[in-house]
Amino acid sequence: MSVRLYIYDEKQCDPKKCTGRKLVRFNQAQEISSLQRIPHGAVVLTPWAEKAVSREDSKRAAARGIVALDLSWRNIDTVPRRMKGVAERSLPFLVAANPVNWGRPCKLTCAEALASALYIMGFKEQARETMSKFAWGEELFRVNREPLELYSGVETSAEVVAIQSDYLVDEPKEDAEEGPQEVAKECR
């Protein structure tokens, strides 16, 4: 089963380097022209979500799709903090594999974010297909092999957050026990 992928693109990055636009060009994702056009019930990847993406989101994603927001961090405040009718999710701690931000924590491109979400939800073949359009695409799975496997092996957001805490040296273990609201605190 193929999960529909969507890109909300504010066209703020270099069009030659934009991974979201490349996915649209290769018909692997559909562009959304406004936030109001995000499919009801979709999983929307946002840095401020209170829950981490997990396998428990796989049925919703299969039915409604996954949306990546492609915009500059400098303009992140232009996006509403709460979107009605969607499931907002953050990605857990992962390291970028793209040539611009290689090795930098939480600096994933839209394609990397979508592929990581797919992988964590159990759509591993589609995740790899999504990244196959990029010469460096397989590097995402190489540099994040262990955390991606661990994240994809558990069911809930809370379990993903518990695994994430093992990768964040500064994050005390007891914070992970507080629940999913602690997700990607270092990545915001």
C-alpha positions as CSV (number, residue, x, y, z in Angstrom):
1,M,0.0,0.0,0.0
2,S,1.4,3.4,-1.0
3,V,0.9,6.3,1.4
4,R,0.1,9.6,-0.3
5,L,2.7,12.3,0.3
6,Y,2.0,16.0,0.3
7,I,4.3,19.1,0.3
8,Y,3.1,22.5,1.5
9,D,5.8,24.7,-0.2
10,E,6.2,28.3,0.6
11,K,8.9,28.5,-2.1
12,Q,11.6,29.9,0.2
13,C,14.5,27.7,-0.7
14,D,16.7,27.2,-3.7
15,P,14.5,25.5,-6.4
16,K,17.5,23.5,-7.6
17,K,18.1,22.0,-4.1
18,C,14.5,21.7,-2.9
19,T,13.8,18.1,-2.2
20,G,10.1,18.6,-1.8
21,R,9.9,20.1,-5.4
22,K,11.9,17.1,-6.7
23,L,9.4,14.7,-5.1
24,V,6.6,16.6,-6.8
25,R,8.4,16.5,-10.2
26,F,8.8,12.7,-9.9
27,N,5.1,12.3,-8.9
28,Q,6.1,11.0,-5.5
29,A,4.3,13.8,-3.7
30,Q,1.5,16.2,-4.4
31,E,1.9,20.0,-3.8
32,I,-0.6,21.7,-1.6
33,S,-1.2,25.3,-2.4
34,S,-2.5,26.5,1.0
35,L,-2.7,25.2,4.6
36,Q,-6.5,25.1,4.2
37,R,-6.0,22.4,1.5
38,I,-4.3,19.9,3.8
39,P,-6.4,16.7,3.7
40,H,-8.6,16.3,6.7
41,G,-7.1,13.6,9.0
42,A,-3.6,13.7,7.5
43,V,-0.5,13.3,9.5
44,V,1.3,16.7,9.4
45,L,5.0,16.9,10.3
46,T,5.6,19.9,12.4
47,P,8.4,20.8,14.8
48,W,6.1,21.9,17.6
49,A,3.8,18.8,17.7
50,E,3.3,17.3,21.2
51,K,3.5,13.7,19.9
52,A,6.2,11.9,18.0
53,V,5.4,10.1,14.8
54,S,5.0,6.3,15.5
55,R,3.6,3.1,14.2
56,E,0.3,4.1,15.8
57,D,-0.1,6.7,13.0
58,S,0.3,4.2,10.2
59,K,-3.4,3.6,9.6
60,R,-4.2,7.3,9.5
61,A,-1.2,7.9,7.1
62,A,-2.3,5.1,4.9
63,A,-5.9,6.5,4.7
64,R,-5.1,10.3,4.6
65,G,-1.5,10.8,3.8
66,I,1.5,12.6,5.3
67,V,2.3,16.3,4.8
68,A,5.7,18.0,5.1
69,L,5.8,21.7,5.5
70,D,8.6,23.2,3.3
71,L,9.5,26.6,4.6
72,S,12.3,28.5,6.2
73,W,12.9,28.2,9.9
74,R,13.1,32.0,9.9
75,N,9.4,32.0,8.8
76,I,8.1,29.2,10.9
77,D,6.0,31.6,12.9
78,T,3.8,32.2,9.8
79,V,2.4,28.7,10.2
80,P,-0.4,28.3,12.8
81,R,0.6,26.4,15.9
82,R,-2.6,24.3,15.8
83,M,-4.2,22.9,12.7
84,K,-7.7,21.6,13.0
85,G,-8.6,18.2,11.7
86,V,-5.1,16.8,11.3
87,A,-2.7,14.8,13.4
88,E,0.4,16.9,14.1
89,R,3.5,14.9,14.7
90,S,7.2,15.7,15.3
91,L,10.0,13.5,14.1
92,P,12.3,12.1,16.8
93,F,16.0,12.8,16.9
94,L,17.6,11.9,13.6
95,V,20.7,13.2,11.8
96,A,20.6,14.8,8.4
97,A,22.1,13.0,5.4
98,N,21.6,15.7,2.8
99,P,24.8,17.4,1.4
100,V,23.9,20.8,2.8
101,N,23.4,19.7,6.5
102,W,25.1,16.3,6.6
103,G,25.6,15.1,10.1
104,R,23.6,17.9,11.7
105,P,20.9,16.8,14.1
106,C,17.3,17.7,13.1
107,K,18.2,19.5,9.9
108,L,16.4,17.1,7.6
109,T,15.0,18.1,4.2
110,C,11.3,17.5,3.4
111,A,12.2,14.3,1.5
112,E,14.2,13.1,4.5
113,A,11.4,14.0,6.9
114,L,8.8,12.2,4.8
115,A,11.0,9.1,4.3
116,S,11.8,9.0,8.0
117,A,8.1,9.2,9.0
118,L,7.3,6.4,6.5
119,Y,10.1,4.3,7.8
120,I,9.1,4.7,11.5
121,M,5.4,3.9,10.6
122,G,6.5,0.7,8.9
123,F,6.4,1.7,5.3
124,K,10.1,1.0,4.8
125,E,10.0,0.1,1.1
126,Q,8.2,3.4,0.3
127,A,10.7,5.3,2.4
128,R,13.6,3.9,0.4
129,E,11.7,4.6,-2.9
130,T,11.2,8.2,-1.7
131,M,14.9,8.7,-1.2
132,S,15.9,6.8,-4.3
133,K,15.6,10.0,-6.4
134,F,18.6,11.5,-4.6
135,A,22.2,10.5,-5.1
136,W,22.7,10.7,-1.4
137,G,19.3,9.2,-0.5
138,E,20.5,5.9,0.9
139,E,22.8,7.8,3.3
140,L,19.7,8.7,5.4
141,F,19.2,5.1,6.2
142,R,22.9,4.4,6.8
143,V,23.6,7.2,9.2
144,N,20.3,6.7,11.1
145,R,20.1,2.9,10.8
146,E,20.0,2.1,14.6
147,P,17.5,4.8,15.7
148,L,15.2,4.2,12.7
149,E,15.1,0.5,13.4
150,L,14.4,1.1,17.1
151,Y,11.7,3.8,16.4
152,S,10.0,1.5,13.9
153,G,10.1,-1.4,16.3
154,V,7.7,0.2,18.8
155,E,4.1,1.1,18.6
156,T,3.5,4.4,20.5
157,S,4.7,7.9,20.6
158,A,5.8,7.5,24.2
159,E,7.9,4.5,23.3
160,V,9.6,6.5,20.5
161,V,10.3,9.3,22.9
162,A,11.8,6.9,25.4
163,I,14.2,5.6,22.6
164,Q,15.0,9.2,21.6
165,S,16.1,10.0,25.1
166,D,18.9,7.5,24.7
167,Y,20.3,9.5,21.8
168,L,20.1,12.8,23.5
169,V,23.1,13.1,25.9
170,D,21.7,16.2,27.5
171,E,18.2,14.8,28.0
172,P,17.7,13.3,31.5
173,K,16.0,9.9,31.4
174,E,13.2,11.1,33.7
175,D,12.1,13.7,31.1
176,A,11.1,10.9,28.7
177,E,8.8,9.4,31.3
178,E,6.8,12.6,31.3
179,G,5.2,11.7,28.0
180,P,5.3,12.6,24.3
181,Q,5.3,16.3,24.9
182,E,9.1,16.0,25.3
183,V,9.6,14.9,21.7
184,A,12.4,16.5,19.8
185,K,12.9,19.2,22.4
186,E,16.4,19.6,21.1
187,C,15.2,19.9,17.5
188,R,12.8,22.8,17.9
